[in-house]
Amino acid sequence: VPEGGGTSRRLRPMPSRFMVCIMSGAGSQLALFLFGCYVVALGVHTEEPRVAQHSEAEHYVAAVYEHQSIFTPSPLALVGRKQALDLMNQNLDIYEQQVMTAAQKGVQIIVFPEDGIHGFNFTRTSVYPFLDFMPSPQLVRWNPCLEPHRFNDTEVLQRLSCMAIKGNMFLVANLGTKQPCHNNDPGCPHDGRYQFNTNVVFSNNGTLVDRYRKHNLYFEAAFDTPLKVDHIIFDTPFAGKFGIFTCFDILFFDPAIRLLRDSEVKHVVYPTAWMNQLPLLAAIQIQRAFAVAFGINLLAANIHHPSLGMTGSGIHSPRKSFWHHDMENATGHLIIAQVARNPLGLIGPENATGKMNPSRSKFLEILAGDPYCEKDAQEVHCDGATKWNMNTPPVFHSEMMYDNFTLVPVWGKEGYLRVCANGLCCYLLYQRPTLSKELYALGVFDGLHTVHGTYYVQVCALVKCGGLGFNTCGQEITEATGIFEFHLWGNFSTSYIFPLLLTSGMSLETPDQLGWENDYSFLSKSGLSSGLVTAALYGRLYERD
């Protein structure tokens, strides 16, 4: 899994062009601007932004900052607290500049990335000088800026608290924290302290509102896993309840999914240090998919280190996203957007727009067991309507995301394909206005993923291959020219399915339709604005982890 905090493999630089984008829903969904966001891509657009006129009761203004961190050159070296603070204050100086820029735009909440203040790849001992003492906000009401001498080793918390006051906004940041423990505590580490990868939330008056300690660590030897999962929900005067978790957590039931069982949680703040891994788990892909799947707003701040494949932040709502993905420039980036307090969801058959198109009708006929189609183990034989049927394509296997996918090539201008593995069958109905000289494939995987994390997935994926050979299907590519109109569906055995839709140049698009039909999860799209890189339904079976 491509996620920061550890020493995952280094990705080759992607050939993607610099992207700062605004994504809208398709068709009449464009009229739903009120339910989306308004963005100021600071540092890229020089013109003054035109502020949309909306009721403040319906919207709030949010910011995320993708931070180019200043790292210690030797994370394994032992340094003193003063030297650690000198380095962290360089990053905090940049944070403060971004807070003041955001304040001028009326931002009410800002999110900074995981590992942005201290960096990563520490040992348990070498990270210690970089850790702040962390009292429990449930037990202690504390304003670090106004009460700086109440606890020792809290200099970073003090600076963050003062920034929140200075910018008059809620502030979410990630830092390393320490908490003493006693030997009568059965979980107490041998050195007598817990060390946590911690997100903190400050209100606009500088009060420490809450803290979340990362549960699903990603090869982070410097930190401990909390003995009990933190399920943190904090309240704001401008948008109600927010949930919070960190990076790798997004792929697991606890805390991410359990938080959203509270129907009042419409927003999530998400510090991350994510290493992109295509074709299924680029940062903006999973961020966008999570927002769509749960019908929530996701404020995602990633760290910015292109040499490590780390970029991709955004403010995502179900029908609209503002994102930043830049593998070429070594600079941070601030995104500011106006966000709906009550996001309008996308999933469900009711989001159909206009008249039903022919391929949609055909999709429903097939699901209903159209009488002229007979299905067997690997192929579909149809009498009549032969334009939807093709010669049986060869089934092959190729590695994708370190998993052994079963695939069939997607040939011709139109077709109806089926491919199965274990209990999962994936189906694709497609038309192509023109054929490009590219190989696409429909792939399926139903099993336990075991590289860079262990978790069970079910995946149906239409992907562009890296070349014309079958063995290139699953490779990491960012550019494509193939335009598709398609329906993708599968007989998933989980309701937790994340829709991935990525087009050329690391661009995001909104599905036309998404949801369930006759016990099949489906995704459909027509009118792509650029070539298709990935269209996938990414299912998680948490109980099989």
C-alpha positions in Angstrom: 0.0 0.0 0.0 1.5 3.3 -1.0 1.6 5.2 2.2 4.1 7.3 4.1 5.6 6.9 7.4 7.8 4.0 6.4 10.3 2.9 3.8 8.1 1.7 1.0 9.6 1.2 -2.4 10.5 4.3 -4.4 8.3 4.8 -7.5 9.7 6.0 -10.7 8.8 9.6 -11.5 5.5 9.7 -13.3 5.2 11.5 -16.7 2.1 13.3 -15.6 1.8 17.0 -16.2 1.2 19.4 -13.4 -2.4 19.3 -12.3 -4.5 21.6 -10.2 -8.0 20.8 -11.1 -11.7 21.4 -10.4 -14.0 18.5 -11.1 -17.7 18.7 -11.6 -20.5 16.2 -12.0 -21.6 15.2 -15.5 -24.6 16.3 -17.4 -27.2 18.2 -15.4 -25.1 17.6 -12.3 -23.2 20.7 -13.4 -26.2 22.7 -12.1 -25.3 21.4 -8.6 -22.6 23.9 -8.1 -24.3 24.9 -4.9 -23.6 21.4 -3.5 -20.0 21.5 -4.5 -17.2 23.8 -3.7 -15.4 26.9 -4.8 -11.7 26.8 -5.1 -8.8 29.2 -5.0 -5.7 27.4 -6.2 -3.2 29.6 -4.5 0.2 29.9 -6.0 -1.0 28.8 -9.4 -3.8 31.2 -10.4 -2.8 34.8 -10.1 -6.1 36.4 -10.7 -8.3 37.4 -7.8 -10.9 34.7 -7.1 -14.5 35.4 -7.6 -16.3 34.5 -4.4 -19.6 32.7 -5.1 -22.5 34.2 -3.2 -23.8 31.5 -0.9 -25.5 31.5 2.5 -22.9 31.0 5.2 -25.4 28.6 6.9 -25.1 26.3 3.9 -21.3 26.4 3.4 -18.0 26.7 5.1 -14.6 27.6 3.8 -11.9 24.9 4.2 -8.2 24.6 3.3 -5.7 21.8 3.0 -2.0 22.3 2.6 0.3 19.9 0.7 3.6 20.5 2.5 7.1 20.2 1.1 8.7 19.3 4.4 12.1 20.2 5.6 13.6 16.9 6.8 16.4 16.1 9.1 19.2 14.7 6.8 19.8 11.8 9.3 16.6 10.5 10.8 18.6 7.7 12.6 21.0 10.2 14.3 20.5 11.0 17.9 19.9 14.8 18.5 18.9 17.0 21.4 15.5 18.6 21.9 16.9 22.0 20.8 18.2 20.7 17.5 14.9 18.9 16.9 12.9 22.1 17.7 15.1 24.1 15.3 14.2 21.8 12.5 10.5 21.5 13.4 10.2 25.3 13.7 11.3 25.7 10.1 8.3 23.6 9.0 6.0 25.5 11.5 7.1 28.8 10.0 5.8 27.6 6.7 2.6 26.4 8.4 2.1 29.8 9.9 2.5 31.5 6.5 -0.2 29.3 5.1 -2.5 30.0 8.0 -2.2 33.7 7.4 -2.8 33.3 3.7 -5.8 31.2 4.4 -7.1 33.7 7.0 -7.2 36.4 4.3 -9.6 34.2 2.3 -12.0 33.5 5.2 -10.9 29.9 5.9 -12.6 28.4 8.9 -10.7 25.1 9.1 -7.2 24.1 7.8 -5.6 20.7 7.6 -1.9 19.9 7.4 -0.3 16.6 6.4 1.0 13.6 8.3 4.7 13.8 9.1 4.9 17.3 7.9 6.5 18.8 11.0 9.1 16.1 11.9 9.5 13.9 8.9 9.8 10.1 8.9 12.0 7.0 8.9 13.1 7.4 12.6 13.8 4.7 15.1 12.0 4.7 18.4 15.0 6.3 20.0 15.9 8.9 17.3 12.4 10.3 17.1 12.1 10.9 20.9 13.5 14.5 20.8 10.9 15.4 18.2 8.0 14.3 20.5 5.7 16.6 22.4 4.1 15.6 25.7 0.4 15.0 25.0 -2.2 15.2 27.8 -5.6 13.7 27.1 -8.1 16.3 25.9 -10.8 14.2 27.5 -9.3 14.7 30.9 -7.7 18.1 30.6 -9.1 21.3 29.1 -6.0 23.2 27.9 -5.1 26.1 25.7 -1.3 25.7 24.9 -0.9 29.2 23.6 -2.4 30.9 26.6 -1.0 28.4 29.1 2.4 27.6 27.7 4.1 26.5 31.0 1.4 24.1 32.1 3.2 21.1 30.7 6.9 20.5 29.7 7.9 19.6 26.1 4.9 21.1 24.4 6.6 23.7 22.2 5.0 22.4 18.9 1.5 22.3 20.4 2.0 25.8 21.7 2.9 27.1 18.2 0.0 25.3 16.6 -2.4 26.7 19.2 -1.2 30.2 18.6 -1.6 29.8 14.8 -5.2 28.8 15.3 -5.8 32.0 17.3 -3.9 34.2 14.9 -5.8 32.8 11.9 -9.1 32.6 13.8 -9.7 29.1 12.4 -9.9 25.4 13.4 -6.5 23.8 12.8 -5.6 20.2 12.3 -2.0 19.0 12.3 0.0 15.9 12.7 3.0 15.4 15.1 4.7 12.9 17.2 3.7 12.7 20.9 4.8 10.9 24.0 2.9 9.7 27.1 4.6 8.2 30.2 3.4 4.8 31.4 4.1 2.6 34.4 5.4 -0.9 34.5 2.1 -2.1 36.0 0.5 -1.2 32.7 0.7 -4.5 30.7 1.0 -2.6 27.4 3.7 -0.2 28.6 6.8 -0.3 26.3 10.2 -1.3 27.8 11.3 2.4 27.9 8.4 3.5 30.0 6.6 5.6 27.5 4.1 5.4 24.6 5.0 7.1 21.4 2.1 8.0 19.0 1.6 9.3 15.5 -0.9 11.9 16.5 -3.4 14.3 14.9 -4.4 17.3 16.9 -7.4 19.6 16.5 -7.4 23.2 17.8 -10.4 25.5 17.9 -10.2 29.0 16.6 -9.5 30.2 20.1 -6.5 27.9 20.5 -8.1 25.3 22.7 -7.0 21.7 22.2 -10.3 20.2 21.1 -9.2 16.6 20.6 -6.5 14.3 19.4 -6.4 11.1 17.3 -3.6 8.5 17.6 -3.0 6.6 14.4 -4.2 3.0 14.7 -3.1 1.4 11.4 0.6 2.1 11.4 2.5 1.6 8.2 6.0 0.2 9.0 6.5 2.9 11.6 8.9 1.4 14.2 9.1 4.8 16.0 5.5 4.7 17.1 3.1 2.5 19.2 -0.4 1.4 18.3 -2.9 2.6 20.8 -4.2 -0.2 23.0 -7.7 1.0 22.1 -8.8 2.5 18.8 -9.5 6.2 19.0 -12.9 7.0 17.5 -12.7 10.8 17.5 -15.5 13.1 16.4 -15.2 16.8 17.1 -17.9 19.5 16.7 -17.6 22.8 14.9 -19.9 25.8 15.0 -19.7 26.2 11.2 -20.3 22.6 9.9 -21.3 20.3 12.7 -19.4 17.0 13.3 -16.1 16.0 11.8 -14.4 12.6 12.0 -10.6 12.3 11.9 -8.1 9.6 11.0 -4.7 9.2 9.3 -3.3 7.9 6.0 -3.3 4.0 6.0 -6.4 4.1 8.3 -8.6 4.8 5.2 -8.3 1.2 4.1 -9.6 -0.3 7.4 -12.8 -0.7 9.3 -11.4 0.9 12.5 -11.5 3.7 12.9 -12.6 5.0 9.4 -15.8 3.0 8.7 -16.9 2.9 12.3 -16.8 6.7 12.6 -19.1 7.1 9.7 -21.8 5.0 11.3 -22.7 8.2 13.1 -25.0 9.7 10.5 -24.2 13.2 11.7 -20.6 12.9 10.6 -20.7 14.6 7.2 -17.0 15.7 7.1 -13.6 14.0 7.7 -10.2 15.6 8.1 -7.4 13.4 6.8 -3.7 14.1 7.2 -1.7 11.7 5.1 1.8 10.9 3.8 0.8 8.7 0.9 3.1 7.2 -1.7 1.1 6.9 -4.9 0.7 3.4 -6.4 -1.2 3.1 -9.7 -3.4 1.9 -11.2 -5.6 1.6 -8.1 -4.2 3.4 -5.2 -3.0 6.9 -6.1 -3.7 9.4 -3.3 -6.4 11.4 -5.0 -8.0 8.2 -6.3 -8.7 6.7 -2.8 -9.5 10.1 -1.3 -12.2 10.8 -4.0 -13.5 7.3 -3.8 -14.0 7.5 -0.1 -15.9 10.7 -0.3 -18.2 9.3 -3.0 -18.7 5.9 -1.3 -19.9 7.5 2.0 -21.4 10.7 0.7 -19.2 12.9 2.8 -16.7 15.7 2.5 -13.1 14.7 2.8 -10.4 17.3 3.6 -7.2 15.5 2.6 -3.7 17.0 3.1 -0.8 14.9 1.7 2.9 15.5 2.1 4.7 16.7 -1.0 7.9 14.7 -2.0 7.8 13.8 -5.7 11.1 11.9 -5.5 9.3 9.5 -3.2 6.1 9.4 -5.3 4.3 11.4 -2.6 1.8 14.0 -3.8 -2.0 14.3 -4.1 -4.3 16.3 -1.8 -7.8 17.6 -2.2 -11.1 18.8 -0.8 -13.5 16.2 -2.0 -17.3 16.1 -1.9 -19.4 13.3 -3.5 -20.2 15.3 -6.7 -17.2 17.6 -7.0 -13.5 17.6 -6.1 -10.7 20.1 -6.0 -7.3 18.4 -6.1 -3.6 18.9 -6.5 -1.3 16.4 -8.0 2.2 17.6 -9.0 5.1 15.2 -9.7 7.3 17.9 -11.3 7.6 20.8 -8.9 9.1 20.6 -5.4 6.9 23.2 -3.8 4.0 23.1 -1.4 0.5 24.0 -2.4 -2.6 25.4 -0.6 -6.1 24.6 -1.7 -9.0 26.6 -0.4 -12.6 25.7 -1.2 -16.1 26.5 -0.2 -17.8 23.3 1.0 -21.4 22.3 1.5 -22.4 21.7 5.1 -24.7 18.9 3.9 -23.1 17.2 0.9 -25.4 15.8 -1.7 -24.6 12.1 -2.3 -24.0 10.4 -5.6 -24.8 6.7 -5.0 -28.1 5.2 -6.0 -30.3 4.6 -9.0 -32.1 7.9 -8.4 -29.1 9.9 -9.7 -29.9 8.9 -13.3 -30.1 12.0 -15.5 -32.3 12.5 -18.6 -33.4 9.7 -20.9 -32.0 6.3 -20.5 -29.3 5.7 -23.1 -29.1 2.5 -25.1 -26.2 1.0 -23.2 -28.0 1.6 -19.9 -31.0 -0.3 -21.3 -28.8 -3.1 -22.4 -27.1 -3.2 -19.0 -30.5 -3.6 -17.3 -31.6 -6.3 -19.8 -28.5 -8.3 -19.0 -29.0 -8.0 -15.3 -32.6 -9.1 -15.7 -31.5 -12.3 -17.5 -32.1 -11.2 -21.0 -33.6 -14.4 -22.8 -31.1 -14.4 -25.7 -28.0 -14.6 -23.5 -26.7 -17.7 -21.9 -23.9 -17.5 -19.4 -21.3 -20.2 -18.6 -18.1 -20.3 -16.6 -16.1 -17.7 -18.5 -18.1 -16.3 -21.4 -21.5 -15.2 -22.5 -23.2 -16.6 -25.6 -25.9 -14.4 -27.0 -28.4 -15.1 -29.9 -29.6 -11.9 -31.5 -28.2 -8.4 -30.7 -24.9 -9.9 -31.8 -23.3 -6.4 -31.9 -22.9 -6.7 -28.1 -21.1 -10.0 -28.3 -17.6 -10.8 -29.4 -15.5 -13.8 -30.0 -14.3 -15.2 -26.7 -11.2 -13.3 -25.7 -8.2 -15.1 -24.1 -8.1 -15.2 -20.3 -4.6 -14.3 -18.9 -3.0 -13.4 -15.6 -0.8 -10.4 -14.7 0.4 -8.8 -11.6 -1.4 -5.6 -10.5 -0.8 -3.9 -7.2 1.3 -7.0 -6.2 -1.8 -9.2 -6.7 -2.3 -11.9 -9.3 -5.3 -10.6 -11.4 -7.2 -12.6 -13.9 -7.9 -10.5 -17.0 -9.4 -10.5 -20.5 -8.4 -8.0 -23.2 -10.8 -5.3 -24.2 -10.8 -5.4 -28.0 -12.9 -3.8 -30.6 -15.2 -0.8 -30.6 -17.9 -2.4 -28.5 -18.5 -5.6 -26.5 -19.7 -7.4 -23.5 -17.1 -9.2 -21.3 -17.1 -11.3 -18.2 -14.2 -12.5 -16.1 -14.3 -14.4 -12.8 -11.9 -15.3 -10.0 -13.0 -17.2 -6.9 -16.5 -16.1 -6.2 -16.3 -12.7 -7.9 -17.4 -12.1 -11.5 -16.9 -8.8 -13.2 -18.8 -7.6 -16.2 -18.1 -4.9 -18.7 -20.5 -3.5 -21.4 -18.7 -0.9 -23.5 -18.6 1.2 -26.6 -15.7 3.2 -28.0 -16.2 6.1 -30.5 -12.8 5.5 -31.9 -10.1 2.9 -31.4 -6.7 3.9 -30.0 -3.5 2.0 -30.4 -3.6 1.0 -26.8 -4.3 -2.3 -24.9 -7.0 -2.2 -22.2 -8.0 -5.1 -20.1 -10.8 -6.1 -17.7 -9.4 -7.6 -14.5 -10.7 -9.3 -11.4 -9.1 -10.1 -8.0 -10.8 -11.7 -5.0 -8.3 -12.5 -2.2 -6.0 -11.4 0.5 -3.6 -8.7 -0.4 -0.3 -9.3 1.5 2.3 -6.8 0.3 2.8 -3.6 2.2 -0.1 -4.5 4.5 -2.5 -7.4 4.8 -6.2 -6.9 3.9 -8.9 -8.6 1.8 -10.1 -7.0 -1.4 -12.5 -7.7 -4.2 -11.7 -5.7 -7.3 -13.2 -5.3 -10.8 -11.0 -3.0 -12.9 -10.9 -1.7 -16.4 -7.3 -0.5 -16.9 -5.0 0.7 -19.6 -2.0 -1.5 -19.9 1.5 -0.2 -20.0 2.2 -1.6 -23.5 0.6 -4.0 -26.0 1.7 -7.1 -24.2 -0.6 -8.9 -21.7 2.2 -8.8 -19.2 2.1 -5.0 -19.1 -1.5 -4.9 -17.8 -1.3 -3.6 -14.2 1.7 -1.4 -14.8 1.7 2.2 -13.5 0.8 4.6 -16.2 -0.7 8.1 -16.1 -1.4 9.0 -19.8 -4.0 7.5 -22.0 -6.1 8.4 -25.1 -8.8 5.6 -25.0 -12.3 7.0 -24.7 -15.0 4.7 -23.4 -18.7 4.7 -22.7 -19.2 1.8 -20.2 -21.0 0.0 -17.5 -18.9 -2.0 -15.1 -20.4 -4.3 -12.5 -19.8 -7.3 -10.3 -21.4 -9.6 -7.8 -19.5 -8.3 -4.8 -20.0 -9.9 -1.4 -19.3 -6.7 0.5 -21.2 -3.4 0.6 -18.0 -1.4 1.1 -17.1 -0.6 -2.4 -15.0 2.4 -3.5 -15.4 3.7 -7.1 -12.2 4.6 -8.8 -12.3 6.7 -12.0 -9.0 8.2 -13.2 -8.3 9.7 -16.6 -5.2 10.9 -18.4 -2.9 13.3 -16.6 -4.0 12.2 -13.2 -7.5 13.7 -13.6 -10.6 12.7 -11.6 -14.1 12.4 -13.1 -17.5 11.8 -11.6 -19.4 8.6 -12.4 -22.7 9.1 -14.2 -24.3 6.5 -12.1 -23.2 4.3 -9.2 -24.9 2.0 -6.8 -26.6 -1.4 -6.7 -28.9 -3.2 -9.2 -30.1 -6.7 -8.7 -27.4 -7.5 -6.1 -24.7 -6.2 -8.4 -22.6 -3.2 -7.6 -22.2 -1.0 -10.7 -20.4 2.1 -12.1 -21.3 3.7 -15.4 -19.7 6.6 -17.3 -20.0 8.2 -20.7 -18.5 11.4 -22.1 -15.0 11.1 -20.6 -13.1 14.4 -21.0 -9.7 12.5 -21.5 -8.4 9.0 -22.0 -9.3 6.4 -19.5 -6.5 5.2 -17.1 -8.6 3.3 -14.5 -12.2 2.6 -13.9 -12.6 0.2 -11.0 -14.9 -1.0 -8.2 -12.6 -1.6 -5.2 -14.3 -3.6 -2.5 -13.1 -4.3 1.0 -14.0 -7.3 3.1 -12.9 -6.2 6.5 -14.1 -9.3 8.2 -11.6 -11.4 6.2 -8.5 -9.4 7.1 
